[in-house]
Every structure is written in structure tokens, then in C-alpha cells.
């Protein structure tokens, strides 16, 4: 009798323990399901319909199977946008990492005052909201009243229409400018972990600066480089506001990357279903990129062991 | 104990989260009116609000002006209309969106209501089309004003360039010729304004492109959309010629600077600053822009009646009937989500009554849509262009009010921008236009030019 009661007590207390262990996870799970999984599933579903922003397709969207995807992959505009996205991501990531590392490396050997000045200036660029940063650059580069042209005009140099001549290069430069601070912070921290003894030993062996960077520092901070490349790639893939404010994907479609293409189709052309298909494509690209990097990263880890 | 506290907290948190998700939004008690912000719409809406609230002291009218480009305005309103809790009760709606928004179920069918409204007979029938769905022929929106288009030019600049001040081109080439003369005689003056970019939104489609292609052989039916079978036309010569014309005037430097072309505020800049000061010689623009130059306008200009000339827009090579124009206009509709339909319709009729329609026509510079205003002497003396622009009604065309028109319009703007500021070839831009149009309308709703 008493054993039975004790048994039931154990069971119930285990149950309580199990519930109390699981329960704290519930809000987080709800959040992830509600704000992450459901929207993704909705986007995948919407991409299989002709859902519109207005017109009959807004009231009664029809299931159209893979039609959106067939259009997507047969339309040269998609491939153009993909190519531009690739250029945008590659050069932004390259620029941010190289410049971020260079400044971090140079900063390390500067005086304390210069160090904190550089860090402050860089962080300000990073903390400014992207819409504000975009607007500042727009007014800096725009043809009529742009500060850069006024500066050049002062020296009698012909005005340039920076945002028309090569809009893609312009948005890459702006994005690099804005993203450098992040890489600077990451590499700054990583460089502090490179022990002074190793560098000293290399110097005694006669290694120059160039050799020290490529032979010693970079291999040591390789895991950090990988993480930083992953983070900057994923952040760059999704850049929308900056490009939208500066060029809105134009002139024409000359700076139209995938996020801009997605927005244009969904909200300008009112093709929510088609826009969702582009969103799914963008999401897949992000996942492929991160899987690829994760794999690279794992290989790096196992070699370290 | 800790676990229990934690769990309790968790339960509370989850409950709060869940209730936040489940609790329905409160039904909107006040009558919410959404419109694209501008001084003249605000004036009309505020007048209507005062009149309406004196008749319905228990109802609070809330005006919600949206400051946005015409493209962003349409998108914002469409997004508001996604849910009953965010949809406004009364919607200021561009005529070309009525069919699409009616088909989407955003707008309430008011056919039976207008038929029993005594003033409805006073609205002229062409303008009524602007608020009628192309699909079912039912009325969804009350027209507030209409318009036609012409080429406005600064006579002082024309005189300086040695051009006649009673100028009237009869072909596109004569427009280019005048632009060439101005460019060579007055290098600081921008000869011509045509809206050609996404930034100018619907103005680019309607005032820029449709005013041209409606003047090519076969007009809009052969170049844009054929009302005989409701099919969109791709690969037409007229469309190609119009794009080529735009590319040429752009490449020859006859249009305003790229920065101005990319400015969403260009239309105001032209009407209120560049045309009056003579830095732009001519502009293909709507019949309403004179309203900015009156005493109560944004840019009063004393001598405008003497210093401004208006020419009809010629057909491509002077084909019959010789001239062309486009017409549109804004309307006022009520949402399907509005709880008290009688009340909402009462606001519509208040806003479109004779007094408010007159205010709208005067302040917005619109061509009045009520016949009882076209004989109103105040209106005719206040608007010296009324007679000229009303006479263009015989040449005018309406935009195809198919439900995907707003989407096609965005595509047209992108195509125009590509061949001008974007520097693309007409061939490349046209082939993208054709494939995107096919994508939007569906293959069965598109046909090649005959």
C-alpha cells in the first residue's frame, strides 16, 4: 500500500520534474515556431499560389504548383539579379574583411589615443541605422547638390553622376564602408589572442611584416575568419534598406539585387506569390551558404585537434 | 521551490503571449478616412468632415493623410486593406486602381446606393467610368474630378528661342525640333519635360508613355491593351517607337537631369518652379497644374495666363484625328470592412456634394465631373483652361481599367527608366517588358501585335 503510494509519488514527481524542465522552453519554442517557422512555411505555400496584393488574386489566390518557380528560373531578370547579388556579396564580404582586418592590425600598433579614436569613428558608422547611412551617402553622391561633386567642383573637376555611372559599385562601396566596423571589432579581438611570443619568435627567425601576417597571424585566427565571413555573407545577402534608399535598384534594374527584386515583384507589381518564390530562393541561398561555411569550419576544427 | 516559481513565471509568460495573439483588435469606432496628403485633398476632406460631423454629432471622423509617392500610397493602402482591423472606412483612390481593388474585395459595391442618390444624375457619364469596375460594370467609387493632358510651355522662353508663342506641333518630330532649337539657342534651359522614371510613378505611365502610344497607328488597342478581347499587346511598333522617341530625347539631353528625373517630387518641381522660372521650356503634363499658380496655390504666378501656352499633344506623324490625350482622375470609395455602410456612404456623398466638388475642382485644378459645375460661372472664370482642356475630351483615351493595370503600369515605368536613365537598348528593355507582362497577365491574356 505504502509502496504503491510511494511509487505513484515518484511517478508524479518525475512528471512534475519533466514538465518543469520542458516548460521553460515553451516560450522560446512558441517564439521560434510563431515568428520564424510559420512565416517560412507561409512563404513556401504562398510561392505555390498566385496570391496578389490587389485584384481577384488577392481575394481568392489559386494554387498554381511550380509555375512561379518555372517563371523565376526562365526569366533572365532573375539571373541578372542573381549575378548582381553574387557580385554585391563577394565584393562586400571581401572588402569588409580585408579592410576590417587591415585596420584592426594597424590599430594594434597605434597609440592608445589613436586606437580609441579609430574605434569610435568606425563604430559610429556601424551604429547609424542603414536608412540614415543610405540617405547620407545619397546626399553625398547625388549629382546636383552632392557634397562630393561640390568638393570636386571647387577644384574645377567635372561633376560625375556617381549613382548613374555605376550604381552597383556605389552600393558595394557604401556597404563596405558601413560593414567594416563589425569586422574590425571581430579581428581586433582575435588579434589580441595571438600570443606575443609566437610573433617574437617569428621576428627572430627573420620574418617580415608580410610574412608574419600570412604565415603566422592568419593561420592562427583562421576560425575567426571563417565565422566572420559567414556572418558578413549572411548579413550582406539580406541587405535591402541601404540599396533601396540609395538607388531603389535603379536606374532601370542596374543595381537590382535579389532582395530588391523580391520587394519590387511583391509590392510594386503586387505579385505576392511570385515575390514569395524569390524569398524562398533567397532563403535557400542563405542556407546553402551557411551549410557550406559550417562544413568548412568543421574541417578547420578537426585539423586543430 | 525555484522550479515551481520558474514554471509559474513561464505559465504567466506563455499566457500573456497567447492572449496577445488571440485577443482580436478592437473594432474602430471613429470613421477613418485615408488619403494621399496634399493641400487640396486635405481642404476637401476637412470641409467634408465638418459638414458630416454637424449632421452626425456622435460620430468622430478621423483624417489619416499618407505622405508618400503615388506608388507607395497604393501599396500602403493595399496592405492596410489586408485586415479589417487596419482597413480605413473611406479610401481616396486613383481611378485606375478601382477595378483591381474591387476585384480584391477591398471596395464596397455602391451601385444601388448611388442609384437612389439624387445627385448621381448630375455626374457626367465619362467620369462615372472612373469609379466603375471594368469586370462587373458595378459602381465602387465616386469620381471627384477628371483631367486631360497637354503640352504646357513657357512663352517667354519660346520667344527668346525664336519660336512662335502660339506653338502647336502636329507630329512628334516637331516637338523634337522645338527642343533642338531651344537647346541650341538657350543652352541653360532644359527644353522638355516628360516623366520617364519609376520615381514619378503613374505620371510616367500615363503622362509619359500612354500620351505617346495613344497617338500611334491603332492607338492603345494596337499598342497596349485591346478592349475587343481584353488581351495585352506585346511587340507592337507603336510601343517600340514611343520608347525610341523617349530614348532619343533623353540621349540628346533634352530632358531634365538624372537627379531630377529620379526625384519623386519632380511633378511639383516642374509645375511650381521650373516651368514658371523658365528653366524648363515645355512639359507634357496634366490639365490641373495651373491651380498651383493661382493666389491660393502653392506657387502664385501673377502673369501666368499671359506667359503660359498650352498645345495639344500631336499624334506620331499627324495621323487622324491629329491629337491625343489621356484621362484619369481620383475617386472616393468605402471599404468592405466598414461596419456601418449607410454612415460611410453618407460621408461619400458629403465629400462629393456640389460645394465640395467645386472646392476640389478649383483647388486641384481638376476638370469638374458634375454637370452642374461645368455651367458654374465661378468655376469657369477661376479656371481659364477649363474650356481648352474640356475640348480635348474628344481626343482622349482612358487607361485600360483591367485589374492588373496597376502592375502593368509599374512595369511600364521600369521599362521607360531602363531605356533612358538606365542606358539600356530599346530591344533589351522591350524583351524584358514582354516576358514580364506575360508573367503578370498569363500567356492566354497576351497577344502579339497584328
Interface residues (C-beta under 8 A of the other chain):
Chain A: X17 X19 X20 X23 X24 X26 X27 X30 X31 X34 X52 X53 X54 X55 X56 X57 X58 X59 X71 X75 X76 X77 X142 X143 X144 X145 X161 X163 X164 X248 X250 X251 X252 X253 X254 X264 X267 X268 X269 X270 X271 X274
Chain B: X3 X4 X6 X7 X10 X11 X13 X14 X17 X21 X71 X75 X78 X79 X97 X100 X101 X103 X104 X105 X106 X197 X198 X199 X257 X258 X259 X260 X262 X403 X404 X406 X407 X410 X411 X414 X417 X418 X419 X420 X421 X422 X423 X424 X429 X432 X435 X436 X439 X440
